């Protein structure tokens, strides 16, 4: 009987620990623009921990992005889902998504101020060690995060998944990029041209950036998003979830974040 009670107690403890990951909506500002993000963390501990900005795909804060933030919180970080569009806007079709993401990328000042507003908000959260902040970005979000690294942001690291590589800010120069970079793309992604990969690698090498670029065989765009295959079929786009590439890239990112955010 004692063993049964002990087992039940342990099971309840595990359940409580798993339920400790908490997602809280956050309103913050970029000038006069209201932004709607989400802070996600394990409230079972009050210890300060590293923060990770999660920059969404061009769709905005989807179920996939919320899941990634929760996963990061489970790894011991405080995650913050960034609102790059304002008022928590999302898109459910490529036309609207392209309009929203294009407006940000065409105006680097807006891109930087929206990102920095999220970074400042995350840094002020009581669970966060403000000296240890990194960014994770997907597709459009990966491009944003890489551009912020190019500007000299004091991020410790950037992990970019199926990411745009072209700079929307001045290209990296020696000594400017402080963050370590991990870029993980699909080898068969038609949105990322070989010449763009070559230019990115040359830019990073000339600027002496600490970076790593990984191609996943047979993977195409949005390979980490379980909803990508259905979206690809619906909109006739080369989007497809790839379980193997998803697992491998998440493992790489987990090791990368543990390294760049360690004390």
C-alpha positions as CSV (number, residue, x, y, z in Angstrom):
1,X,0.0,0.0,0.0
2,X,2.8,2.4,0.9
3,X,4.4,1.8,-2.5
4,X,1.1,2.5,-4.2
5,X,0.7,5.8,-2.4
6,X,4.3,6.7,-3.1
7,X,3.8,5.9,-6.8
8,X,0.6,8.0,-7.0
9,X,2.3,10.9,-5.2
10,X,5.2,10.8,-7.7
11,X,2.8,10.6,-10.7
12,X,1.0,13.7,-9.3
13,X,4.3,15.5,-8.9
14,X,5.3,14.8,-12.5
15,X,1.9,16.0,-13.7
16,X,2.2,19.2,-11.7
17,X,5.7,19.8,-13.1
18,X,4.5,19.3,-16.6
19,X,1.6,21.6,-16.0
20,X,3.9,24.3,-14.7
21,X,4.6,25.7,-18.2
22,X,2.6,28.9,-18.3
23,X,1.7,31.1,-21.3
24,X,0.7,34.7,-20.6
25,X,-0.4,37.3,-23.2
26,X,1.6,40.5,-23.1
27,X,0.7,44.0,-24.5
28,X,3.8,46.2,-25.2
29,X,4.6,49.1,-27.4
30,X,6.7,50.2,-30.3
31,X,6.2,53.9,-30.3
32,X,2.5,54.3,-30.9
33,X,2.0,50.8,-32.2
34,X,0.5,48.3,-29.8
35,X,2.1,44.8,-30.0
36,X,0.7,41.6,-28.6
37,X,3.2,39.0,-27.6
38,X,3.2,35.9,-25.3
39,X,5.6,35.1,-22.5
40,X,6.0,31.4,-21.9
41,X,7.9,30.0,-18.9
42,X,7.9,27.3,-16.2
43,X,6.5,28.9,-13.1
44,X,7.6,26.0,-10.9
45,X,10.8,27.9,-10.2
46,X,11.5,31.5,-9.5
47,X,15.1,31.4,-10.6
48,X,16.2,33.8,-13.3
49,X,17.0,32.0,-16.5
50,X,18.0,32.8,-20.1
51,X,15.4,34.3,-22.4
52,X,14.7,33.2,-26.0
53,X,12.8,35.4,-28.5
54,X,10.7,33.3,-30.9
55,X,10.1,35.2,-34.2
56,X,7.2,33.6,-36.2
57,X,6.9,32.6,-39.8
58,X,5.1,35.1,-42.1
59,X,1.8,33.7,-40.9
60,X,2.3,35.3,-37.5
61,X,1.9,33.5,-34.1
62,X,0.5,30.2,-35.2
63,X,-0.1,26.9,-33.3
64,X,3.4,25.8,-34.4
65,X,5.0,28.9,-32.9
66,X,3.1,28.6,-29.6
67,X,4.3,24.9,-29.5
68,X,7.9,25.9,-30.0
69,X,7.7,28.5,-27.3
70,X,6.3,25.9,-24.9
71,X,9.0,23.5,-25.9
72,X,11.7,26.1,-25.1
73,X,10.0,26.8,-21.7
74,X,10.2,23.1,-21.0
75,X,13.9,23.2,-21.6
76,X,14.3,25.9,-18.9
77,X,14.1,29.1,-20.8
78,X,11.6,32.0,-20.7
79,X,10.3,32.2,-24.3
80,X,8.7,35.3,-25.8
81,X,6.6,35.1,-29.0
82,X,7.4,38.3,-30.9
83,X,4.7,40.3,-32.7
84,X,6.3,41.8,-35.8
85,X,3.1,43.1,-37.3
86,X,1.3,44.9,-34.5
87,X,-2.0,44.2,-32.7
88,X,-1.3,40.5,-32.9
89,X,-2.1,40.3,-36.6
90,X,-1.9,36.9,-38.3
91,X,-2.6,35.8,-41.9
92,X,-4.3,32.7,-43.2
93,X,-3.3,33.0,-46.8
94,X,-0.1,33.8,-48.7
95,X,-1.3,37.1,-50.1
96,X,-1.9,38.6,-46.7
97,X,1.2,37.0,-45.2
98,X,3.3,38.4,-48.0
99,X,1.9,41.9,-47.5
100,X,2.5,41.9,-43.8
101,X,6.0,40.4,-43.9
102,X,7.0,42.5,-46.9
103,X,6.0,45.7,-45.1
104,X,8.4,44.8,-42.3
105,X,11.3,43.7,-44.5
106,X,11.0,46.8,-46.7
107,X,11.5,49.1,-43.7
108,X,14.5,48.0,-41.7
109,X,13.9,50.7,-39.1
110,X,10.4,49.2,-38.4
111,X,11.9,45.7,-38.3
112,X,14.6,46.7,-35.8
113,X,12.3,48.7,-33.5
114,X,9.6,46.0,-33.4
115,X,12.2,43.3,-32.6
116,X,13.9,45.5,-30.0
117,X,10.6,46.3,-28.3
118,X,10.1,42.6,-27.8
119,X,13.6,42.1,-26.6
120,X,13.3,44.9,-24.1
121,X,10.0,43.5,-22.8
122,X,11.5,40.0,-22.4
123,X,14.6,41.4,-20.6
124,X,12.4,43.1,-18.0
125,X,10.4,39.9,-17.2
126,X,11.2,38.8,-13.6
127,X,12.2,35.3,-14.6
128,X,14.8,36.5,-17.1
129,X,18.6,37.0,-16.8
130,X,18.8,39.9,-19.2
131,X,22.5,39.2,-19.9
132,X,21.6,35.9,-21.6
133,X,19.1,36.4,-24.5
134,X,19.0,34.5,-27.8
135,X,16.6,34.4,-30.7
136,X,15.0,31.6,-32.6
137,X,13.3,32.4,-35.9
138,X,11.3,30.5,-38.6
139,X,11.2,31.4,-42.3
140,X,10.5,35.2,-42.2
141,X,11.3,35.2,-38.5
142,X,14.6,33.6,-39.2
143,X,15.4,36.3,-41.6
144,X,14.5,39.0,-39.1
145,X,16.7,37.4,-36.4
146,X,19.7,37.1,-38.8
147,X,19.2,40.7,-39.8
148,X,19.2,41.8,-36.1
149,X,22.5,39.9,-35.6
150,X,23.9,41.8,-38.6
151,X,23.0,45.1,-36.9
152,X,25.2,44.2,-33.9
153,X,22.5,43.2,-31.5
154,X,23.8,41.9,-28.2
155,X,22.0,38.6,-28.6
156,X,24.0,35.6,-27.5
157,X,22.9,33.6,-30.5
158,X,20.4,33.1,-33.3
159,X,19.0,29.8,-34.5
160,X,17.2,30.2,-37.8
161,X,15.0,27.5,-39.4
162,X,14.2,27.4,-43.1
163,X,15.3,31.0,-43.1
164,X,15.6,33.8,-45.6
165,X,19.3,34.7,-46.0
166,X,19.3,38.0,-47.8
167,X,20.3,41.0,-45.8
168,X,17.7,43.8,-45.4
169,X,20.2,45.8,-43.4
170,X,23.9,46.5,-44.2
171,X,25.8,43.3,-44.6
172,X,27.9,41.9,-41.7
173,X,31.3,43.4,-41.2
174,X,34.2,42.2,-39.1
175,X,33.7,42.7,-35.4
176,X,30.1,43.8,-35.7
177,X,28.2,40.6,-35.3
178,X,28.2,39.6,-31.6
179,X,25.9,36.6,-31.8
180,X,26.8,33.1,-32.8
181,X,24.6,31.9,-35.7
182,X,23.1,28.5,-36.5
183,X,21.2,28.3,-39.8
184,X,19.2,25.2,-40.7
185,X,17.6,25.0,-44.1
186,X,16.2,22.3,-46.4
187,X,18.5,21.2,-49.2
188,X,15.5,21.1,-51.6
189,X,14.0,24.4,-50.6
190,X,13.2,26.2,-53.9
191,X,12.8,29.5,-52.0
192,X,16.5,29.5,-51.1
193,X,18.7,29.7,-54.2
194,X,22.2,28.2,-54.3
195,X,23.6,31.7,-55.1
196,X,22.0,33.1,-52.0
197,X,23.5,30.4,-49.8
198,X,26.9,31.1,-51.4
199,X,26.6,34.8,-50.8
200,X,25.5,34.3,-47.2
201,X,28.4,32.0,-46.4
202,X,30.9,34.5,-48.1
203,X,29.4,37.4,-46.1
204,X,29.8,35.5,-42.8
205,X,33.3,34.3,-43.6
206,X,34.5,37.8,-44.6
207,X,33.0,39.2,-41.5
208,X,34.6,36.5,-39.4
209,X,31.2,35.5,-37.9
210,X,31.0,32.4,-35.7
211,X,28.3,30.5,-37.7
212,X,27.2,27.1,-38.9
213,X,25.1,26.3,-41.9
214,X,23.3,23.0,-42.2
215,X,21.3,21.6,-45.2
216,X,18.9,18.8,-44.5
217,X,18.6,16.4,-47.4
218,X,15.2,16.2,-49.2
219,X,13.7,18.8,-46.9
220,X,11.8,21.8,-48.4
221,X,10.4,25.0,-46.9
222,X,8.7,25.0,-43.5
223,X,10.0,21.5,-42.6
224,X,9.6,22.1,-38.8
225,X,5.9,23.0,-39.0
226,X,3.5,20.1,-38.8
227,X,0.8,22.1,-40.5
228,X,3.0,22.9,-43.5
229,X,2.0,20.0,-45.7
230,X,-1.7,20.9,-45.6
231,X,-0.9,24.6,-46.3
232,X,1.3,23.6,-49.2
233,X,-1.4,21.5,-50.7
234,X,-4.1,24.2,-50.1
235,X,-2.1,27.0,-51.6
236,X,0.0,25.0,-54.1
237,X,3.3,26.0,-52.5
238,X,6.4,23.9,-51.8
239,X,5.8,23.7,-48.1
240,X,6.1,20.3,-46.4
241,X,6.7,19.0,-42.9
242,X,9.7,16.7,-42.6
243,X,9.8,14.7,-39.3
244,X,13.4,13.7,-39.7
245,X,14.6,17.2,-40.5
246,X,12.4,18.6,-37.7
247,X,13.9,16.3,-35.1
248,X,17.5,16.7,-36.3
249,X,17.3,20.5,-36.4
250,X,15.6,20.8,-33.0
251,X,18.3,18.7,-31.5
252,X,21.0,21.0,-33.1
253,X,19.2,24.1,-31.8
254,X,18.9,22.6,-28.3
255,X,22.6,22.0,-28.1
256,X,23.3,25.4,-29.7
257,X,21.2,27.3,-27.2
258,X,22.6,25.4,-24.2
259,X,26.1,26.5,-25.4
260,X,25.4,30.1,-26.1
261,X,23.3,30.8,-23.1
262,X,25.4,29.0,-20.5
263,X,26.7,31.1,-17.6
